[in-house]
Amino acid sequence: MSTSADPLATLAALPGVAESVEAVRTAVDRVYGHRVMRRRSNEVTSEAALRGARGSAALAGADWALEEVRRRTDFGADGEPHTVGAALRVTAEAGQLLSVWRQSPLRVLARLHLVAAGGAEVDDRVGRPRLAGEPVREQLVGPEPPDADEVAARLDGLARLLLAGSEAPALVTAAVVHGELLALRPFASYNGLVARAAERIVLVGSGLDPKSICPAEVGHAEQGAAMCVAGLEGYVSGTPEGMAAWIAHCGRSVELGVRESTAVCEAMQRGAA
């Protein structure tokens, strides 16, 4: 990443990124202008959260039908049910942590991991980054994560970057937060769920999606794990082309999330939802 005073703004200037940013802004503005949003925005927000959690769980290995997620109340202590429950809890918790994120992003990440674990893990690895020698105990796809010392240093750098502020568009910041957390996999488990929730927090907290109706998790799931891994490999490479490709991937995910919520709005307008 650039060593300039505002490295996020440097990324925003990469070829193709401005087009991704504009496409996302256009899509978001369109769904916010839907007539249903004037009367039933809270219902759209709730539905977007449910669909976003389902998408995040799918990428974590629990690809359940939306109606199954909607009807279930018991998500168990392990396996796919726990993964779905973890995604639902993390998505709900993310909406409560915007003010804390602005002061301490690392505290929020620790809280999200604790919420994801939800009692399934009772050791001291829950709610804190992994230490030297502690493995990542989840399905690993993509590049191998760095060791604990590098994780600690890069998490600190990410927090300082976020607290310093940037003129970069929200999409760029959200993509960097998401990519860095996937690359580091700082926790012993549930890193994907945490990374996608952090991306959501940035998109909402930045003002791009203040009502949280544009679930990027839906788009990530729709594009699939293989495309996510390919994009992440570009991010990890650190090359301008790789970074721009990852930002574009995240932008496309937001656009697909917008498409999902637009369909929800249309269904509500027809009286079908």
Secondary structure, DSSP 8 states (H G I E B T S, - for coil): ---SS-HHHHHHTSTTHHHHHHHHHHHHHHHHTSTTHHHHHHHHHHHHHHHHHHHHHHHTT----HHHHHH-----SSHHHHHHHHHHHHHHHHTT-HHHHHH-HHHHHHHHHHHHHTTS--STTTTS---TT----S---SS----HHHHHHHHHHHHHHHHH--SS-HHHHHHHHHHHHHHH--SSS-HHHHHHHHHHHHHHHTTSSTT----HHHHHHHH-HHHHHHHHHHHHH--HHHHHHHHHHHHHHHHHHHHHHHHHHHHHHHT--
